[in-house]
Amino acid sequence: MDKNFDSLALRLENKIYGTEKGEIRLQLLSEDILEFCPGFSSGGWKILDAGGGTGKFSRFCASYGHSVIHCDISQEMLRMAEIENKKNHFSSNIELVHKDLTQLTVEEYGLFDLVLLHGVAEWMENPADAVRHCATLIKKGGYASLLIYNTNKYLLKRGVNGRLLVTDNEGKKKRKLTPTGKMTPLEIIDILKKSEGDVVLKSGIRIFNNFLKIIEPRPISNEEWLEQERRYYRTEPFASLGEHSHILWEKK
């Protein structure tokens, strides 16, 4: 069953979206789309934010004059998004839909210029089906923006922090906000390659920030963390070492 964040919505907002790492993630994703999706900054697109959570990226898109459908299976996430949309005067630009991504059809919603699947596929029972369904909702010349949890980076972090040999049965506390990561970014790219389109970008989101469990005192400022990430996140091998991989795919 796909993960529903009704009971964890506030915790997710406080621990992920509303933190320094959430700001780095939002900023780098925004820069990728502005640079690699020609025409985005001109507005007027029809965008689907699938599993959009509290709607931060929907509001970013709406700020450029786009029309956004924000769907999520969490009623609580949508409630929080509605409050923020009204507060920021985006209610007319963003339609909130309480549905699973796979329930959205071309017959009902038409085709989109851009489909966002950010930090969603890794929580789904069948991520491959979700990615394939995304491709069917995009018009020719449109884009899919996928943010995929990087299980290889998770393994690397555990090793660096001396946790690689500790198994779940040896006392490791289960982390509710750590994705199941059923597919790696490379497996997702392989699925996209079988669809009619091209991968135009793969970047690594949060390569260095919070890599080690504890660094005291903090060595650099928030702004310097962002600049350090920005300098390397599109360059291999670092692009494959982010907490998440950001994949932009253009439909042909």
N, C-alpha and C positions, 0 to 999 in steps of 0.2 A: 504494500500500500504506500502511496506517495505521502511524504511528510507534511502534516498540517501544523502550522505554528500558532494556532489559537492560544494555547497555554504558555507559549514562549515569546509572544510578540513583543512585550515590553522588555524582556531580557535581551532579545535579539537587537532591539533598537539601542539599548544602553551599552551592550557589550560589543556590538559590531558596527552598525550604521552610524551611531552617534559618537564614535571614537576617532582617534587619530588615524587608525588603520582604515576606518570607513571613509574618512576624508581623502586619504591617499588613493583608495580604490575608485571613488567617485571622480576625482580629478583626472586620473590617468585614463579611465574609460572615456570620459568626456573628450579628452584631447585626441584619443584614437579615432573616435567617431567624427569629430570635427575635421580631422586631417584626411581620413581615408574614405569618408562617405561624401563625395562631391554633391553639393546642393543642400546639404543638411542645414547649413547656417542661413539659408534663404527662407526657410519655413515652408509651411503648406503641405507637409508630408502626412501620411496616415501611418501611425505607428502602433504596434502592439507591444506592450510591456507584460510579458507572460510571467506570472509568479512575481509580480513587482513589489511585493512586501508593503512597506509603508510609503512607497511611491516617490522616493527621492529622485530616481532617474526619470520617472514620468514627468515630474515637475521641471527637471532640467530640459527635457524635450519640449514641454509646453512653453517654456520661457523663450524658445526660438520660434514660436508661432505654429507648432505642429498640433495636430489632432491625435490624441492618445486614447487607446483602449487599454486599461489596466485591469488585468484579470488575476485572481488569486483564489485558492481554495480556503484561505483563512479569512473568516468573517471579521475577526479582530484586527488583522492587518489592514483590511479595507476600511474599517471604522477609523483607525488611526490615520490612514491616508486621506480620508474624507475631511477630517479635521484640519490637516495641514494644507490640503488643497484649497479649502475655504479661506484659511488664514492668509494664504499667498495669492488669492484671487485667480486660481486656476480651475475652478469647478466647471466652467463652461468649456474648457479645452480637454478635460480628462473625464472619460466615462469609466466608472467602476463596475466591474462584472464579476459576480461570484461564481466562477466556473473554473474547471480544470482546463489547461491548454488544449488537450486533445478533444474537448467538447466544442471548441470553436471551429466553425466550418466556413469555407469560402462562400457557400450559398447564403449564409446568414450575415457574415461580416465583410465579405469581399476580400480583395487582395491588399497587402500592405507594402509600403515602401521600405519599412524597416521593422524587423521583429527582434525584440530583446529577450534573451533567455539568460539572465544574469544570476549565477549562483542557485540555479533551480534543478538542472538535470541531475546533479549529484545526489539529490534527495528523492529522486523519482524511482519507482519500481522498475520502469523500462525506459531509461534515458535515451536509448537508441531510437525507440519509437517516437519520443518527444522531438528529437532533432529532425527526424525525417518528416514529422508532421509540420514543424516550423517551415521547412523548405516548401511545402505545398501552399503555404499561406502568403508567400512572397511573390510580388509581380516581377517580371523580367526587368533586370537592371536594379532591382531592390537588394536589400542587404539583411543578413542575419548577424546579430552580435551575440556571441555566446561566451559567457564567463564560466569556466569549468574548474572545479577544485582539482588541484594537482597532487595526486596521491604520492608521486615520487618525491615532491618537496616535503611532504609530511614524513615520509620515511627518513629522509635526510636530516630533518630537524630532530627527530627522535634519536637518531644515532649521535648527532652532535651534542645533544643534551643528556646522553647516557641512558636512554630509555629503549634502545632498540631490542634488547633481550628481555624486556619486561612484557609479559603477555597479559591479556585480559584476565586470565585465571590466576595471575600472581599479584592481584591486589590493585591493578590499575583501575582508577575510577573512570567509569564511562562518561564521556563528554557529550552532552546533549546538543551542543552547537557545532560539533565536528561532523562533517558530512560522511555518509557511507561511502561515497566515491566509487560507485560501481563501474565506472568507465574512466579511463585516463584521457587527457586532452588529445593524445595521438590517436586513440581509438575513435574519438569524436571526429577528428579531422578525416580519418579514413572513411567514415560514413558520409561526410560532406563531399568527399572526392567522388563518391559514387552517384551523387546528384548532379544535375546540370548547372554547374557554376564553378567558381574559383575561390580559393582561400586567398584573400588579399593582405592579411596581416595576422601574425601571432605575436603577442606581447606577453610579458610576465608581470603580473600585478602583485606588488609587494615581494620583492626579491630579498631585500636586506632588513627592512623594518621588522622588529620583534623576532628576529631569527633565533637569537638565544633567549632562553627562558628568563634570565635575570641579568640586566646590565645596570649597575648602579655605581656612580651617578650616571644619568643619561649623557652620552657623549656629544650629541648634537641636538639642535633645535628641531621643532616640527617642520619648519620651512626647509631646513637642510636635509631632513629625511626625504622629503618630497623631491627635492632637486637631485639627490643621489639616486633615487629610484628612476626619475625621469631620464637620467643620463644613460642608463644601461638597459631599460626594460624592453627595448625592441631589438637588442643585439644579442645574438647567441655567443656563448652558451647560457647567458643570463636569462634570456627570454623563456627558456625552458625550466627555470628555477624559481618562478614566482609561486606564491601561495595559490594563486589561480592563474590559469592561462586565458587570455582574451583572444578569441578567434573571430575575425570578421570575414564573412563569406558573401560573395556577390553572385546573384542568380543570373544565369545566361539564358 
